[in-house]
């Protein structure tokens, strides 16, 4: 249940009144005392579909990140080899 807003009348022009005291109740219940349950059919269908989709998205992101990391590391390693050759005079 939303609490009574406690907003002072000394507000600055241009800023909206905001109620910072809203706290939802921990138990969401339907009138009559019944608890709200998870929808099973649609939830199960969507979690199966998006579960496979999330795995493909993860593999794609991981592959792109790995390629970018290798491309970035190559010039750094080349520079380190060049500096060591310069310091060893060969």
C-alpha positions in Angstrom: 0.0 0.0 0.0 1.3 3.4 -0.9 2.0 5.7 1.9 0.7 9.3 2.2 3.0 11.6 0.3 4.9 14.0 2.4 6.1 16.8 0.1 6.9 20.2 1.4 5.3 23.2 -0.3 8.7 25.0 -0.5 9.6 23.6 -3.9 11.7 25.2 -6.5 10.1 26.2 -9.8 10.4 23.7 -12.6 10.9 20.6 -10.5 8.0 18.1 -10.1 6.8 16.8 -6.8 8.2 13.4 -6.1 7.1 10.9 -3.5 10.2 9.2 -2.1 8.3 7.2 0.5 6.8 4.5 -1.7 7.5 1.0 -0.4 5.8 -2.0 -2.0 4.5 -4.7 0.2 6.6 -7.8 0.4 3.8 -10.2 -0.4 1.8 -9.5 -3.5 -1.7 -10.9 -2.9 -4.9 -10.8 -4.8 -8.0 -9.6 -3.0 -9.4 -12.5 -1.0 -6.0 -13.5 0.4 -4.8 -15.8 -2.5 -1.1 -15.5 -3.4 -0.2 -14.6 -7.0 1.5 -17.6 -8.7 3.8 -17.7 -11.7 2.1 -18.3 -15.0 3.4 -21.7 -16.0 2.6 -22.2 -19.7 3.9 -18.9 -21.2 6.7 -18.6 -18.7 8.0 -22.1 -19.5 7.7 -21.5 -23.2 9.5 -18.2 -23.1 12.2 -19.5 -20.8 13.0 -22.4 -23.1 13.1 -20.1 -26.2 15.1 -17.4 -24.6 17.4 -19.9 -22.8 18.6 -21.2 -26.2 18.7 -17.6 -27.6 20.8 -16.4 -24.6 23.3 -19.2 -25.1 23.8 -18.3 -28.8 24.1 -14.6 -27.8 26.7 -15.5 -25.2 28.7 -17.6 -27.7 28.6 -14.8 -30.3 29.7 -12.2 -27.8 32.5 -14.4 -26.4 33.8 -15.1 -29.9 33.8 -11.4 -30.9 35.5 -10.4 -27.6 38.2 -13.1 -28.1 39.0 -12.0 -31.6 39.2 -8.4 -30.6 41.5 -9.4 -27.7 43.8 -11.3 -29.9 43.9 -8.5 -32.5 44.7 -6.0 -29.7 47.4 -8.2 -28.1 49.3 -8.9 -31.4 50.8 -5.3 -31.8 51.7 -5.2 -28.1 53.6 -8.5 -28.3 55.2 -7.3 -31.5 56.4 -4.2 -29.8 57.8 -6.1 -26.8 59.8 -8.4 -29.2 61.1 -5.3 -31.0 62.2 -3.6 -27.8 63.9 -6.8 -26.5 65.8 -7.1 -29.9 66.8 -3.4 -29.7 68.1 -3.8 -26.2 70.1 -7.0 -27.1 71.5 -5.4 -30.2 70.5 -8.0 -32.8 
